[in-house]
């Protein structure tokens, strides 16, 4: 029975890793001609190991030469446990230490030490090698792991190694299949009659024959034609299995080691990652801000910059020191595909020495800008590092982006639908636990910091408005939204979301809603409306009279300013007051159109014989074409008329003749101020 569990070898070159795998499995992982000629492992090798309990687990054999650390890191990235191989005849060597460092950084927690080449060591040498191995592993992921002398030539100790592997497999639960399918690719080849084939270790999720996939970072779309595990055909695979995927509609040129086969639409290629980085205690120096490094994650190997998220003057100079860790952003020089929670390793760009590694918290992070934003994103990373779960990941995504809808969350979550649905329900039940505010029936969320930033902006806008226009009721949601800056607390808010948030502000008594002319305006709760004084009302009355006297020869504000000797500021203020009273509107071209003239124009249109066109109305009113067009377009925008080709019809025609007559009588009374019939 294929069991989703991966063991990886680690150790110095020529210490017997491949020979041990061959002795346990019967499979020679050195498949390349050059590997056989030189007697060293260059590429990753894979073999199935059949255990006595009926389970079959996978063995990944990695190169030991320092020049092939990138291959070793790619192979070790997907393992659940490790076999650290140390030749008893030679003891601990440089790559023994570096490989053990990489296992620690990749989060491997279980394994054993195989003291190989026992047949070449005497008892004293074997005893020294055993003590050295115990000392090397103290305080590491293999602290206290069994040290087993073994000879791949004579077979001595091989059964003990297999028995210990079986104990570890029985002790550890297999990986869960939660999450959308993600497979870092470590081999690519083309098979005649089948097409493109990739292999790798499934990191998360499950996939079946016929499923659609994306290849990232390139973005090619394909379909799973068939699946195999260790040469055996299967209909589906899950996390923790060695997988060969035969892809249709994808050419070999679109595939390479370092890319990933992903569930369709579940992943996005990235160049900005928020992560927790730890520097090895054995590193000769720390990592400074904006340092160039080589990033090894999954099977990818790219050049990147490290951006420290939290740093005082001293930390900016010294960086993260050896033995310490901290929140960072990793800015890749090329797009890569990574998964939340995935482990990574960094090496100096030059010389190529392993210096640290850690865990990815947010694969598609928003780039930190400014000191306050860095601090906020550092806190997100710290909180996730302390408690990483599907729900906390969703909360972190909202905090990183400022605000997200359920759809936006799903697109960034890298989760399958069931996991996402359960996590979203948990988040909706207690958003305040994560510093969030749910709105829109809890299908959208905004970070508390982002909401507070929007509240501050809204209050600033309203207070400035009240200071300039004290006699006005306030601003409606549309005008408030238009006055907002583009980004608030790291998020971009849509107009619909903003209306919902304004409603929350009103409930919390931050702002006060005021109904005026069938529309809701808002005032800052700490600002009271100031009734206009006599001078202001006199000025407003003069403006109203001048506009009425001009009739359909519509005026503009500068003309009124000149006629009445009013300053531009006072004119703007008075015009805004008349607009709020629905006495005056500014239409296309900056023309002032009064309610009185609107009603007269409607009555004129209702009494016209023949088609209502710009030309016919222009001739009826005796004004210019531009003014006529502006007035008619305003009526269109208000739903009072409807344009059909080059003509207009009054919206009220749809009510029938009796209703139209009633409408005309009502208009006539409003215009002439005649009382209604009793």
N, C-alpha and C positions, 0 to 999 in steps of 0.2 A: 504494500500500500504506500503510494507516494505521500510523504508527510511534509508539510510546509515548514522546513527547518533547514538552515544553511550553516555549515561549518566552514571556516576559512583557515588556511594555513598562513603562517607568518614566520619570518626568520631570515637569517643571513644567507647569501648565495652559497650554494654547494653544501648546505648543511643537511640535505636529504629530505626536503619537503616532498618533492615529486615521487621519490622512491618510497616514502611512507604511504602516500596516497595509493600508489600502485600495489603495495603489499596489502593494504586494507581492502581495496576495491577490485583489483585486477585490471584497472584502467591506467594506461600510460597517458598522462595529461600533456606530455611534450609531443604535440602533433605536428609542429612545423619542422621542415628539413633542417633549417638553421639551428633549431633547438637541439636536434639529435646530433648534428655535426659538432656543435660547440659544447654540448653537455650541460647547458644551462637553460632555465626557463625564461622565456622572453615575453610570452603572452599568457593570458589567463587560461587555466585549464579547468575542466569540470568533470566530475565523476559522481555516480550514484553509490551510496553505501547502504547495503542491506543489513539491517539489524536483526538480532535474534527474536525481537518482539514482533516481527512482521512489518515494521515500518522501514521505509526507504527515505533517507535524507540525502542532501546534496553536499558535496565537498567542492570548494573553490580553491584551486591551487594557484598561488601568486608568485611572481618573480622575486628573487632575493637581491638582485644586483641594485646598487644605488642609482644606476641610470634608469631603472624601470620602476621607480617609486610611484610614478603616476599610474602605472598598470596595477601596482599593489593596492593603492588607495581605491582605485575603481573596483577591484575585486572584493576588498574588505568592506566597502560601503554597504553591502547588503547582507552581511553575515549576522547570525544570531549568537554564535559562539566561535571560539578560536582555538587552534592548536598551535602553540608557539613551539617551533622546532629549533633546538639547540644541539649542535653536534657535540657529543661528549668528548670527542678527541680534540676539539678546539675551544669550546667554551663560548662565552658571550662575546659577540663581535658588534661593530658599529650598526649594521642594519638590523641586528637583533633588537637593539635599543630603539631605533627609529620605528621599526615595525610595531613594537609594543606601545610606543607613544601614539602611533596612529590608531591602534586598537582602542586605547583609552579615549582619544578624542572622538572616535566614531561611536562611542557609547556601548561597546561590547562589554558585557558584564560577567560572562562565564566562559570557561574553557579549561584547558590543561596544558602542561608542558611535556613535550616528548623529547627526551635525551636520546637522539639518534646516534647511529654508528657505534653502538655499545661494543660491537665486535672489534673495534679499533682502539678501545680504551682499556687500560688496566684498572684494577679496583681503586687505586689511589686517585687516578685521574677522574674516574667516574664519581667518586665521592666529592672531589673538589668541584666538578661540574654541577653536581646536585646542589651543593651549598651555594654556588654562584647563582644558579637559577632561582633559588629561594630568595636570595638577597635582591636579585634584579626585580622580581615580581612584587616585593613587599610594597604595599601602599598603592598598587595598581589594580586594574580590573582582574588580574589573575592572582591576586594576593591569596595565599592559602590553597591555590589550585594544586591538584596532584602532579608530581613530577615522576614520569614513567620512563625508565631506561628501555630502549627498544633497538632492535637491529632489523633493518629491512632486508638484509642479506640472509640471515639465519631464520628470521621470523619470530625471534624471541621478543616478547613484550607487545607484539602487534595485537594479540587478542585482548590484552589489558587496556590498550588504547581504545579499541572498539567498545569494550565493556564500559569504559568511563564515558565515552560519547553517548552510549545508550542511557546511562544514569542521568546525564545532563538533559537529554531529550525528554526523558520521562518527568524530570523535575520542572521543566519550563513549559508553560502553555504556548501553543502556536500563536503566531500573529493573528490579529483579528482582520477580517476582510473589510472593515469600515473604511470609508473614503472612496473617492472615484479612482478608477484604475490608473496606475502610474508605474511604468516599467523603464528604468534607465537602461539604455542599449549598450552592451559591451562587445557584441560581435555583429557584423553585417556580412551576408553573402547571398549569392544568387544561385538557385538550384534549377537546373533545366527541367522544364515542364511545370514548375511551381512558381517561379519568380522570386521576389525579394523575401528574404528570411532574416529576422533579427533574433538575438538571444539576450537574456538578461535575467536579473532576479526581481520578481514582482515586489515592489515596495509596499503598495497598498491596493485595496480594492480587488475586484474580480472581473473577469472578462470571459466571453463565450464566442464560439464560432458565429460569424455573421455580424458581430457588433461593429459599429462604426468607430473609427479612432482618428485622432490627429497626431501628427508627428511634429514635435516642437524641438527647437525654436523655429524651424523652417515654416511650419504651418500646413504641410501637405496633408490631405485628407485621404483615408483609405478604409479598408474593411478587412476584418480578420477572416482569412480563407480557411486556415486550420491552425491547430495548436498541438505542441508536443512537450512532454517533460521527460528528459533523458531518453529521447528516441521513441517514446511511447505516445501514440496519438491519444488525445483527450478532447472532450467537448468544451471544457471550461477550466480555468485556473484561478487561483486566489493568491493572496499576499503570502510571501515567504517561499514561493516555489521558483525553481529554475525553469525558465520558459523559453521555448522557441516559437516564434509567431510568424506564420506565413501570411504576408500582406498582399492584398490585391490593390491595383490602382496606385501603387507607390513604386517608383523606380529605385534601383540601388543608389543612384546619384543623389537621391533625396534623403539618404540615410547615412549615418556615421556614428562611431562611438561618441558618446556624450549627448546625443539626442535622446528623446524619450517618447515612448508610445503611450498616449494618454486617452482616457475616455473622451469621446467627442464633446467639445465645448466646456470641459471641466477645468482646464488649465490655461494659463496665459504666460507666454514667454516674458521674461523680466530682465531688467538690468539694475534693479534697486531692491535690496533685500535687507530687512531688519533682523538682527540676530544677536545672540549672546555669544561672545568670543572669550575663550580662555587661553592664556599663554602658558606654555609648558614651563614648569619650574626649571627644567634643564636648558631652556633657551638662553643663548648668550646675550640677547637684548630683547627689549619689548617691541611693541608695535606702536608707531606714532601716527598722528592724524595725517590722513591722505597718503599713507604709505602704499606703495605698489607691491602686490603680492601675487602668488599663483593660488587660485582657489580650486580645490578638488571637492566636488560634491556629486554624489551618485557616480556616474562614469564620466562626468564632464571635467575638463581641465581648462580653465580660462584665466586670463589676466584681469585683476580687479584692483580697486582702491579701497582702503579701509577708512571710513569716516567715523571718528569717535563721537558718540552722542552726548556724553557727559564728560566735561573736562574744564578744570580751572586752569590758570596760567601754567602751573607746574605740570599738570597732566597733559596739557597740549604739547609741552616740550618733551616730556619723558614718555608719554603714551601709557599703554597698559603694560605694566612691568611683568617680568617672568614670575609665574606662580599666581598671577591675579587674572581676574576676568572683568568684563564690562559690556554694556550695551553698545552696539555699533550698527552702522549701515555698511553693507558691502555693495560697491558700485562696480558692476562688471563692465568690461570694455566691449563685450559682445553679449547679445541676448542668450539666456539659458533657460532651461525648464527645471524647476525645483519644486519640492513639496514642503508644506508646513510641517515642522517637527523634524525634518531631515537633518542628519549630522553632516558636518563638513570639516575639511582640513585646510589650513593655509600654510604655505611655504614661502620663504623669502624669494623674491624675484631673482635675485642673484646675491650670494650663491644659493643653489636649490637645497635648502635645509628646512625641515619641518619645524615650525615655531609655535603652532597652536591650532585651535579648531573650536568647534562649538555646535550650536543647534540653530537652525533657521526658525524664526518665529513668524515672520510675515514675508512670504515669497514675493508679493507684489506691493511693496511698501511705497508710500508717498515720500518723496525726497524731503528730508528735514531742511527747513530754511529759517535761519535766525536762532538766537539763543533760546528763546521761549519754546519754539517748536522742537528744538533738539531735546530739551528737558522733558517735554510732553511725550515724545517718541521714546526716550530712554525709559520713562516710567511704564509705557506699554510693554516694552521688551522685558523689563524686570518682572512685571506682573505675570506675563505669560510664562517666563522661565520658572517662576515659583509655582504656577498651577496651570499646566497645559492640558486643555480638554477641548472637545468640539465646541462647547458653549463659550468657554473663555476665548477661543479663537474668533468666534463670531463677534463677540464684544470688542476684541482688540481691533478687528477690521473696521468696526464703526468708529472707534476712537481714533484710529489712524486716518480715516477718510473724513471724519467729522460727522457725516450723516450718510445713511444708506437705506434704501428700500429693501424689502425682502428679496426682490429679484436681483438687485445689485449685490446683496450679501451672497446669494447662491452662486453668482458668477465668479466670485472671488474665493469661495469657501473650499474648493477642491473636494467637496463631499458628494457622496451619492444622495439620491433624493430622500431615502428613508432616514439616513443619519442627519441630513440637513433639517428635515421636517421636525424630528424629535428635538434637535438642538434649538431650533427657532422657537418651538413651543416653550422650552425651558427658559429661553431668554425673554420671551414675551411675558412670562409669568412673574419675572422679578428683574426688570431692566435696571432698577436703581441699585441692585446689588453690584452691578458692574459699572456704575457711574453713568448710566444711559437714561434717556427719556424716550419712551415709546409714544408714537402718535400715528394717526391714520388707522385706527383700530389695531394698534400695535403691530402693524405690518411694516412700519418704518421706524428707524431709530436715529437719535442724534446724541452725540456725546455731551455730557453736562457742560464741559468747557466750551464747546461750540455753541450750545444754546445760550450760555451766559454771554458769549461774545456777540451774538445776534441781539440779545436783549439790550446790551450796552449800545450797540449801533442804533437800534430803534429808538431808544430813549434820547440819544444824542440828536438824531434827526428830528424827533418831535419837539424837543426843547428849543432847537434852533428855529423850527417852524413857528412855534408859539411866540417866540421873541420877535419874529418878523411880522407875523400875522396874528396878533393877540385876539382879534375879534372873530376869527374863524374857529369852527368846531374842531377840526383836526384833519388828518389825512386818512384816506381809505387804504386798504391793504395793497392795492395795485400801485399806488403812488409811493407807499413806504418801500415796497419791494424794488421799485425803479430807482429809489434813492440810495439803496444799499450798495456797499462795495461788492466786488465780485466774490471774495472769499472771506469767510468768518470762522475763526477758530479752526482753520484747516479744511473747511468744507464749502462746497458749492450747493446752494439751496435752490430748488425749482420754485416757480411761483405758486404752484399748488401746495407744496410742502410748507412754504412760508405762510400761507393763509391758515393752515392748520396750527402752526406754531404761534401765530398771532392770537388765535383763539385760546391757546394755553396761557399766553401772557395775560389775556383779559381775565381768565378764570383766576389767575394768581394775583390779580389786582395790580399788575405792573403797569398796565395801560387801561384806559377807560373807554368802552365803546359808546358812541353817540349816534343815534339814528337821525338822519337828516335827509329829507326829500326821498325817502325810500331806500337810502343807502346808509351803510354803517361806516362811520369814521372813528378814528382813535385819537385820544389825547393821552399824554403822559399823566399818570395818576396823580402826580404831585403838582400838576399845572392846572389852574382853573381858567375857564373861559372868561375873557374880559369884554363886557358889552361895549360896542363902539360909541365914541363920544359924539357930541353935536357937530363938531368941525368935520369929523370923518363922514358922518351921515350926510352932511351938506354937500361934501365933495362927491359922494356916491350918487346923490340925487342929480347933481349937475351933469355927471357923466351919463346917467340914464336919460336925461332930457336931451343931451346932444346927440346921442345915438338914435333916439326916437325921431328927432328933427331931421336927421340925415335920411331916414326912410330906408329904401333898398339900396341907396348909394352908400354901401357899408364903409365905415371908417377903420383906421388902424390906430393902435395906441400912440405912436408918435404924433399923429395928427391931433388927437385929443389932447395930448400933453401941451402942444403948441397953442391950441385954441383956448384951453382953460388955464394955462400958466401953471400946470401941476408938474412936480418933479417926477422922473421915471419911477423912483421907488414908491412914491405915494400912489401913482397911477397903477402900478402893478398890484399894490396892496388893495386898492379899491376894486380893481377888476376881479381879483380873486374873491373878494367878498360878494360881489354881484354874481359871480359864477356859482358860488355856494348857494346863493338864494335862488338860483336857476333863472336869474334875470338876464344874464349875458353869457355868451359863449364865444370863444375864439375859434374860428374855423380856418380852412385851408387858405394860405396866403397871409395869415395874421389878421384876418378881417373879423370885426366885432359884430356878432349876430345876436340880437336881443330876442327874448321870448315873444315879445309883442310882434316883431317882424316875422318870426317863425310862424305864428298863428295866422297872420295876414297872408303869408305865402301859401300855407295849407288851404286857406279859404279860396285864394285865387286859383290854385290848382284844381280844387274840387268843382269850381264853376266853369273851367275851361272846356270848350268844345273841341273835339279833335284830339290828336296825339299830344301828350305832354313831352316836349323835347326841350333841349337847351335853347334852341333858337326860338321856339314858340313862347317859352317863359320869358326869355330875354326881351322879346318884342312886347309882351304884356306888361312887363315891369318897367321897361325903358331904361335898363341899366346894361353894363358891359357883359360880355360873354364870360370873362373870368369870374366875376362876382356871381353870376347866375350859376355857373358850374359848381362853385364852392358851396353855395346854399343848397343846391340839389344833392350834392354828395353828402352834406351834413344830414339832410333828411333821410338819405339812404342808410347812413350809419346808425341812425336812431330807429330804423325800422318803420318810419312813417311813409316812406315811398320805397318802391322796388324797381330796380332798373332791369329792363328787358330790351336788350339790344341798345338802340339809340333812344328809346322812349322810357317813360316812367309811368307806373300806376300807383295810385294811392292804396296803401295797405288796407284801408277801411272798405274798399270795394268788395272785399271778400265777405263782408258781413251782410250783403244784400241791400236793396234799395231803402227799406225802412230804417235800417241801422245807419245807412249813409246820410239820410235826411236828418236823423236825430243828431248825427255827428256835426253836420253843417250848422244846425241850429245852435248846438252847444258852442261851436267855435264863434258863431256870430255874437252870442251873449258874452263870451269872454272878451272878444275884441271891443264890443260896444259898451260893455259893463252893464247890460240890461239885466233886470232881475228875471229869475225863472218863473214860468207860469205856475200859478197855484192850482 
